[in-house]
């Protein structure tokens, strides 16, 4: 399972949004996620992937952007 698919499943599990409706380049706000929901999602993603988002990188607005950041942060720990 790739990162985007894992993120889709996390969003589905946390917010009950149908995985089939989640598009990689659509703004997460399009799915009804407000700033509080996005913060909750980021905490969930950090826990799931065992990563920490830098304070200056918490402005990711799309699924593909979030996946790219997760992949970037996972690389150092995998080395």
Secondary structure, DSSP 8 states (H G I E B T S, - for coil): --HHHHHHHHHHHHH---GGG--TTSBGGGGT--HHHHHHHHHHHHHHHT----GGG----BHHHHHHHHHHHHHHHH-
